[in-house]
Amino acid sequence: MDKPLEVGGKPYTVLDAATAALQTQVNNEVLDGVEKHKRYALWSKIKGGSDREITVEEAALIKKVVGQNATPLVVGQVWDLLDKGSR
């Protein structure tokens, strides 16, 4: 897919998807303070832009929460971009 997804006429970025997913709890999921801070710390790290490197574990967390919270088109693009970055 050459053209990125758009929301309100603006590209919907991996950061947008990750931000929404990292702050969402699904299926009555209960997160303790440690897990909430872990998600906050990851968001703080990635909000700085595309030059930020993330660990395999951080990419897996983003994939997990985006997979739980986003639509198939968003999940596909985010996962493809994260997988491409890990090669």
matplotlib code that plots the C-alpha trace (Angstrom):
import matplotlib.pyplot as plt

x = [0.0, 1.7, -0.7, -0.9, -4.2, -5.6, -7.8, -9.3, -7.1, -3.9, -1.8, -2.5, 1.0, 2.4, 2.7, -1.0, -1.9, 0.5, -0.6, -4.3, -3.5, -1.0, -3.6, -6.5, -7.5, -9.7, -12.0, -12.0, -8.3, -6.8, -3.3, -1.3, 0.9, 4.0, 2.3, 0.8, 4.2, 5.8, 3.3, 3.9, 7.7, 7.4, 5.1, 7.5, 10.3, 8.6, 6.9, 10.2, 10.1, 11.1, 14.8, 14.1, 15.1, 13.0, 13.8, 12.2, 10.2, 8.9, 7.9, 6.1, 4.2, 3.2, 2.1, 0.1, -1.8, -2.4, -3.6, -6.1, -7.4, -7.1, -8.9, -7.4, -6.0, -4.2, -2.9, -1.6, 0.3, 1.7, 2.8, 4.4, 6.3, 7.5, 8.5, 10.3, 12.3, 13.5, 15.2]
y = [0.0, 3.2, 5.7, 5.9, 5.8, 9.2, 10.5, 13.9, 14.5, 13.8, 10.7, 8.3, 7.4, 4.5, 7.0, 7.8, 4.1, 3.4, 6.3, 5.3, 1.7, 2.2, 4.1, 1.7, -1.1, -3.8, -6.5, -5.2, -5.5, -4.3, -2.8, -2.2, 0.8, -0.9, -1.9, 1.6, 3.2, 0.8, 1.9, 5.6, 5.2, 3.6, 6.3, 9.0, 7.3, 7.0, 10.4, 12.0, 10.8, 8.1, 8.2, 6.6, 3.0, 0.5, -2.9, -6.1, -6.3, -2.7, -3.5, -6.6, -4.6, -2.0, -4.9, -6.5, -3.4, -2.1, -5.7, -5.6, -2.1, -1.1, -2.0, -4.5, -1.9, -0.1, -3.3, -4.4, -1.2, -0.9, -4.5, -4.3, -1.1, -2.6, -5.8, -3.9, -1.9, -5.1, -6.5]
z = [0.0, -1.1, 0.4, 4.2, 6.1, 6.7, 9.5, 9.1, 6.0, 7.9, 7.8, 10.7, 12.0, 14.0, 16.8, 16.6, 16.7, 19.5, 21.5, 21.3, 22.0, 24.9, 26.8, 26.2, 28.4, 26.8, 28.1, 31.6, 31.6, 34.9, 34.7, 37.8, 38.2, 36.9, 33.6, 33.2, 33.8, 31.3, 28.7, 29.6, 29.4, 26.0, 24.7, 26.1, 24.2, 20.8, 20.8, 19.9, 16.3, 13.9, 14.8, 18.2, 18.4, 20.3, 21.6, 20.3, 23.6, 23.1, 19.5, 20.7, 23.3, 20.6, 18.3, 21.1, 22.2, 18.6, 17.7, 20.6, 19.9, 16.3, 13.1, 10.7, 8.3, 11.1, 12.6, 9.2, 8.5, 12.0, 12.2, 8.7, 9.6, 12.9, 11.3, 8.5, 11.1, 12.8, 9.7]

ax = plt.figure().add_subplot(projection="3d")
ax.plot(x, y, z, "-o")
ax.set_aspect("equal")
plt.show()
